Amino acid sequence: MTSIDFKKDKPRCACGIFGIYEHTQASLLTYYGLHALQHRGQEASGIVSHYFDKEKKKHHFNTTKGMGLVTDVFKDYTVIQEQLVGSSSIGHNRYSTSGSANNRLNIQPFVVNYRDGNLAIAHNGNLTNFRKLRSELQNEGTIFQTTSDSEIILHLIARSKKTKQIEQIQDALEQIEGAFSLLILTDTALIATRDIYGFRPLALGKKDDSYVVASESCAFDIMDAQYIRDIEPGEILVIENNISIKKKPQSLHISKQTPTHHHCIFEYIYFSRPDSQIFGESVDKVRRKLGKGLAQEAPVAQEDDTKTIVISVPDSSNTAALGYVSESNKKGIRAKLEIGLIRNHYVGRTFIQPEQAQREMKVKTKYSTVKGVLKGRRVIVVDDSIVRGTTSKQLIKLLKEAQPKEIHFRITSPPIVNSCHYGMDFPNKKDLIACQCDGDIEKMRQEFGVDSLHFLSMEKMLESVPRNEKKNYCTACFGGAYPTQIESTLNKDELEV
């Protein structure tokens, strides 16, 4: 499920998903998994558990969902202990659109009961043909309960003419297009699948004698689970009853097309946690390479005795700043990593917003400067990306109040010039500062009021990520081609897509 928050000036990822099959503490471990994935979605959270009543021989799906952080929704332990009983469960952290932030019906996982039993689904991504499918389903009499594209998948499964449940799921997956990493919980199985392009990450692990699946491997670390491998693009992994950790799950495939990898490169740049392994590589390792690439392309010369310091815009740029310093010193440029910005992690979405004329307060409530570190220094600021540029402008203004001698702005990605249709909430092109400045870096430098500005080149960015004949990346937001056909009438404001 894509979520879009146009009030933010950073790219936002869709959601985080977690699932576990056949474990005595399934719901508790799902809670911890979602806690580790909190960075992927902070608007709402939910868990669905499966319980089989042996006496009545009946399957039950138990659900708890709510607005807010994981710790807010599940602050009462008895909810997990007494309500979310069962040996299998899936969970979801959500980012919402600006138009449906308070719509509780959009909180996942979604649950239905149809002719072949119970189904629950948790979705990370964005379907690019949802309007077409939704219109077709509505014309056939389908009634939608939410404004999320994820609900379409459930209806496609339920309306499939196939006789076996796994074939119904496969049938539905062959009809949807775009980006999806999915967890589907049934009465007898946990199913994990990714679109044929592998836009969003999804990892398989094991905890004790049970299989676990998560958006990022950092969710395994919190519970001492072992990472096994990624769910492959186009793969449908079926973890069924009587599957022990010693026996591999059944691996099927979406047969519509041959998988063509186009991983979202922004997962490395910004979304994923640095302690995660995604797309087969350590996020920390890639971000260090991005920082080194910046230092190679845009070193800051030391023309006098002014001390040069490098600071990151916390927290997503911390690792890249380390790479920038390391490469600068390797090139003979004496640069020292310093903590010049302090981030307040306790500013929530309910913080009172200031008047339009006091927009800088939005930055000051989130960041503060260490003035003694910055004053009189040549400051190199490393950040991961710039979308609208409004936050960056206020951040530079805040840094100038600390009276540095120079400010040099370094970005570990190219300028963003296109909207994303695969799960990121980039606004329309007209709202992107790179488009407003016609791609002119000098004009953007003047807008920010810095001594120099450099965006990492597309070439150097791609050199920093693991690549081979199969492993390619989606760079559409940086001016590359969209890997899939996009509905011409796609309107992000219309639905929570």
Secondary structure as the mmCIF struct_conf table of DSSP 4:
data_model
#
loop_
_struct_conf.conf_type_id
_struct_conf.id
_struct_conf.beg_label_comp_id
_struct_conf.beg_label_asym_id
_struct_conf.beg_label_seq_id
_struct_conf.end_label_comp_id
_struct_conf.end_label_asym_id
_struct_conf.end_label_seq_id
TURN_TY1_P TURN_TY1_P1 PHE A 6 LYS A 7
BEND BEND1 ASP A 9 LYS A 10
STRN STRN1 CYS A 15 TYR A 21
BEND BEND2 GLU A 22 GLU A 22
TURN_TY1_P TURN_TY1_P2 THR A 24 GLN A 25
HELX_RH_AL_P HELX_RH_AL_P1 ALA A 26 ALA A 36
TURN_TY1_P TURN_TY1_P3 LEU A 37 LEU A 37
HELX_RH_3T_P HELX_RH_3T_P1 GLN A 38 ARG A 40
BEND BEND3 GLU A 43 GLU A 43
STRN STRN2 ALA A 44 ASP A 53
TURN_TY1_P TURN_TY1_P4 LYS A 54 LYS A 57
STRN STRN3 LYS A 58 MET A 67
BEND BEND4 GLY A 68 GLY A 68
HELX_RH_AL_P HELX_RH_AL_P2 VAL A 70 VAL A 73
TURN_TY1_P TURN_TY1_P5 PHE A 74 PHE A 74
BEND BEND5 ASP A 76 ASP A 76
HELX_RH_AL_P HELX_RH_AL_P3 TYR A 77 THR A 78
HELX_RH_PI_P HELX_RH_PI_P1 VAL A 79 GLN A 83
BEND BEND6 LEU A 84 LEU A 84
BEND BEND7 GLY A 86 SER A 87
STRN STRN4 SER A 88 ARG A 94
TURN_TY1_P TURN_TY1_P6 SER A 98 GLY A 99
BEND BEND8 SER A 100 SER A 100
TURN_TY1_P TURN_TY1_P7 ALA A 101 ASN A 102
HELX_RH_3T_P HELX_RH_3T_P2 ARG A 104 ASN A 106
HELX_LH_PP_P HELX_LH_PP_P1 ILE A 107 ILE A 107
BEND BEND9 GLN A 108 PRO A 109
STRN STRN5 PHE A 110 TYR A 114
TURN_TY1_P TURN_TY1_P8 ARG A 115 ASP A 116
STRN STRN6 GLY A 117 LEU A 127
TURN_TY1_P TURN_TY1_P9 THR A 128 ASN A 129
HELX_RH_AL_P HELX_RH_AL_P4 PHE A 130 ASN A 139
TURN_TY1_P TURN_TY1_P10 GLU A 140 GLY A 141
BEND BEND10 GLN A 145 THR A 147
STRN STRN7 SER A 148 SER A 148
TURN_TY1_P TURN_TY1_P11 ASP A 149 ASP A 149
HELX_RH_AL_P HELX_RH_AL_P5 SER A 150 ALA A 158
TURN_TY1_P TURN_TY1_P12 ARG A 159 ARG A 159
BEND BEND11 THR A 163 LYS A 164
HELX_RH_AL_P HELX_RH_AL_P6 GLN A 165 LEU A 173
TURN_TY1_P TURN_TY1_P13 GLU A 174 GLN A 175
STRN STRN8 GLY A 178 THR A 186
BEND BEND12 ASP A 187 THR A 188
STRN STRN9 ALA A 189 ARG A 194
TURN_TY1_P TURN_TY1_P14 ILE A 196 TYR A 197
BEND BEND13 ARG A 200 ARG A 200
STRN STRN10 ALA A 203 LYS A 207
TURN_TY1_P TURN_TY1_P15 ASP A 208 ASP A 209
STRN STRN11 SER A 210 ALA A 214
BEND BEND14 SER A 215 GLU A 216
TURN_TY1_P TURN_TY1_P16 SER A 217 SER A 217
HELX_RH_AL_P HELX_RH_AL_P7 CYS A 218 ASP A 221
TURN_TY1_P TURN_TY1_P17 ILE A 222 ASP A 224
HELX_LH_PP_P HELX_LH_PP_P2 ALA A 225 ALA A 225
STRN STRN12 GLN A 226 ASP A 230
HELX_LH_PP_P HELX_LH_PP_P3 ILE A 231 GLU A 232
TURN_TY1_P TURN_TY1_P18 PRO A 233 GLY A 234
STRN STRN13 GLU A 235 GLU A 240
TURN_TY1_P TURN_TY1_P19 ASN A 241 ASN A 242
TURN_TY1_P TURN_TY1_P20 ILE A 245 LYS A 246
BEND BEND15 LYS A 247 LYS A 247
HELX_LH_PP_P HELX_LH_PP_P4 LYS A 248 PRO A 249
STRN STRN14 GLN A 250 HIS A 253
TURN_TY1_P TURN_TY1_P21 SER A 255 LYS A 256
BEND BEND16 GLN A 257 GLN A 257
STRN STRN15 HIS A 263 CYS A 264
TURN_TY1_P TURN_TY1_P22 ILE A 265 ILE A 265
HELX_RH_AL_P HELX_RH_AL_P8 PHE A 266 PHE A 266
HELX_RH_PI_P HELX_RH_PI_P2 GLU A 267 PHE A 271
BEND BEND17 SER A 272 SER A 272
TURN_TY1_P TURN_TY1_P23 PRO A 274 ASP A 275
STRN STRN16 GLN A 277 ILE A 278
TURN_TY1_P TURN_TY1_P24 PHE A 279 GLY A 280
STRN STRN17 GLU A 281 SER A 282
HELX_RH_AL_P HELX_RH_AL_P9 VAL A 283 GLU A 297
BEND BEND18 ALA A 298 ALA A 298
BEND BEND19 ASP A 304 ASP A 305
HELX_LH_PP_P HELX_LH_PP_P5 THR A 306 LYS A 307
STRN STRN18 THR A 308 SER A 312
TURN_TY1_P TURN_TY1_P25 PRO A 314 SER A 317
HELX_RH_AL_P HELX_RH_AL_P10 ASN A 318 LYS A 330
TURN_TY1_P TURN_TY1_P26 LYS A 331 GLY A 332
STRN STRN19 LYS A 336 LEU A 337
STRN STRN20 LEU A 341 ARG A 343
TURN_TY1_P TURN_TY1_P27 HIS A 345 TYR A 346
TURN_TY1_P TURN_TY1_P28 ARG A 349 THR A 350
BEND BEND20 PHE A 351 PHE A 351
HELX_LH_PP_P HELX_LH_PP_P6 ILE A 352 GLN A 353
HELX_RH_3T_P HELX_RH_3T_P3 GLN A 356 GLN A 358
TURN_TY1_P TURN_TY1_P29 ARG A 359 ARG A 359
HELX_RH_AL_P HELX_RH_AL_P11 GLU A 360 LYS A 364
TURN_TY1_P TURN_TY1_P30 THR A 365 LYS A 366
STRN STRN21 TYR A 367 THR A 369
HELX_RH_AL_P HELX_RH_AL_P12 LYS A 371 LEU A 374
TURN_TY1_P TURN_TY1_P31 LYS A 375 GLY A 376
BEND BEND21 ARG A 377 ARG A 377
STRN STRN22 ARG A 378 ASP A 383
BEND BEND22 ASP A 384 ASP A 384
BEND BEND23 VAL A 387 GLY A 389
HELX_RH_AL_P HELX_RH_AL_P13 THR A 390 LYS A 400
TURN_TY1_P TURN_TY1_P32 GLU A 401 ALA A 402
BEND BEND24 LYS A 405 LYS A 405
STRN STRN23 GLU A 406 ILE A 411
BEND BEND25 THR A 412 SER A 413
HELX_LH_PP_P HELX_LH_PP_P7 PRO A 414 ILE A 416
BEND BEND26 ASN A 418 ASN A 418
BEND BEND27 HIS A 421 GLY A 423
HELX_RH_3T_P HELX_RH_3T_P4 LYS A 429 ASP A 431
HELX_RH_AL_P HELX_RH_AL_P14 ILE A 433 GLN A 436
TURN_TY1_P TURN_TY1_P33 CYS A 437 GLY A 439
HELX_RH_AL_P HELX_RH_AL_P15 ILE A 441 PHE A 448
TURN_TY1_P TURN_TY1_P34 GLY A 449 GLY A 449
BEND BEND28 ASP A 451 ASP A 451
STRN STRN24 SER A 452 PHE A 455
HELX_LH_PP_P HELX_LH_PP_P8 LEU A 456 SER A 457
HELX_RH_AL_P HELX_RH_AL_P16 MET A 458 GLU A 463
TURN_TY1_P TURN_TY1_P35 SER A 464 SER A 464
BEND BEND29 VAL A 465 VAL A 465
BEND BEND30 GLU A 469 LYS A 470
STRN STRN25 TYR A 473 CYS A 474
HELX_RH_3T_P HELX_RH_3T_P5 ALA A 476 PHE A 478
TURN_TY1_P TURN_TY1_P36 GLY A 479 GLY A 479
BEND BEND31 PRO A 483 THR A 484
TURN_TY1_P TURN_TY1_P37 SER A 488 THR A 489
TURN_TY1_P TURN_TY1_P38 LYS A 492 GLU A 494
BEND BEND32 LEU A 495 LEU A 495
STRN STRN26 GLU A 496 GLU A 496
#
